[in-house]
């Protein structure tokens, strides 16, 4: 199992992003990491929220696309803030 800090480092490295924002403990299997690219590279449609599997470290895009997903995200505990 990876830590929240390791999850964020994986996201930053895989995406080439510079600015970590926070990590939420989304559910038993996933963290949700929020990060931004370098200044001037944030454009409409740029992915800034990622799901990270706590066991494998696999990264996926995370989208709040329904009420269950959004409610769970909003209620998830923030465990790392940068």
C-alpha positions as CSV (number, residue, x, y, z in Angstrom):
1,X,0.0,0.0,0.0
2,X,1.3,3.4,-0.9
3,X,1.1,6.6,1.2
4,X,-0.7,9.7,0.2
5,X,2.6,11.5,-0.3
6,X,3.8,8.7,-2.6
7,X,0.5,8.9,-4.5
8,X,1.0,12.7,-5.1
9,X,4.6,12.2,-6.2
10,X,3.4,9.6,-8.7
11,X,0.9,12.0,-10.1
12,X,3.4,14.9,-10.4
13,X,6.0,12.7,-12.1
14,X,3.6,11.0,-14.5
15,X,1.9,14.2,-15.5
16,X,4.9,16.5,-15.5
17,X,3.0,18.8,-13.1
18,X,4.7,21.2,-10.7
19,X,2.1,22.3,-8.1
20,X,0.5,19.7,-5.7
21,X,-2.7,20.9,-4.0
22,X,-4.1,18.2,-1.8
23,X,-4.8,14.4,-1.4
24,X,-8.1,13.1,-0.3
25,X,-8.8,9.7,1.2
26,X,-11.6,8.9,-1.3
27,X,-12.4,5.3,-0.4
28,X,-10.7,2.1,0.9
29,X,-9.0,1.6,-2.5
30,X,-8.3,5.1,-3.8
31,X,-6.7,8.5,-3.1
32,X,-7.8,11.5,-5.1
33,X,-4.9,13.9,-5.8
34,X,-5.3,17.4,-7.1
35,X,-2.3,19.1,-8.8
36,X,-1.6,21.8,-11.3
37,X,0.8,22.2,-14.2
38,X,3.4,25.0,-14.4
39,X,2.2,28.6,-14.5
40,X,0.9,29.4,-18.0
41,X,0.1,25.8,-18.9
42,X,-3.3,25.5,-17.2
43,X,-5.8,25.6,-20.0
44,X,-9.5,24.7,-20.3
45,X,-9.8,20.9,-20.3
46,X,-6.5,20.2,-18.5
47,X,-6.9,17.3,-16.1
48,X,-6.2,18.5,-12.5
49,X,-7.8,15.7,-10.4
50,X,-6.5,12.1,-10.4
51,X,-7.5,8.9,-8.8
52,X,-4.6,6.7,-7.5
53,X,-5.0,3.1,-6.5
54,X,-3.7,2.6,-2.9
55,X,-2.4,-0.9,-3.7
56,X,-1.0,-0.7,-7.2
57,X,-0.3,3.1,-7.5
58,X,-2.1,3.1,-10.9
59,X,-3.2,6.6,-11.8
60,X,-6.5,7.4,-13.6
61,X,-8.3,10.6,-14.4
62,X,-10.9,11.4,-11.8
63,X,-14.1,13.2,-12.8
64,X,-17.0,14.2,-10.5
65,X,-19.7,13.2,-12.9
66,X,-22.7,12.2,-10.7
67,X,-24.1,12.9,-7.3
68,X,-22.7,9.8,-5.6
69,X,-19.2,10.5,-6.9
70,X,-19.4,14.2,-6.0
71,X,-20.9,13.7,-2.6
72,X,-18.2,11.1,-1.7
73,X,-15.5,13.4,-3.0
74,X,-16.8,16.4,-1.0
75,X,-17.1,14.2,2.2
76,X,-13.7,12.6,1.8
77,X,-11.1,13.5,4.4
78,X,-8.2,15.7,3.2
79,X,-5.0,13.9,4.4
80,X,-2.3,16.0,2.7
81,X,-2.3,19.7,1.9
82,X,0.5,21.5,0.2
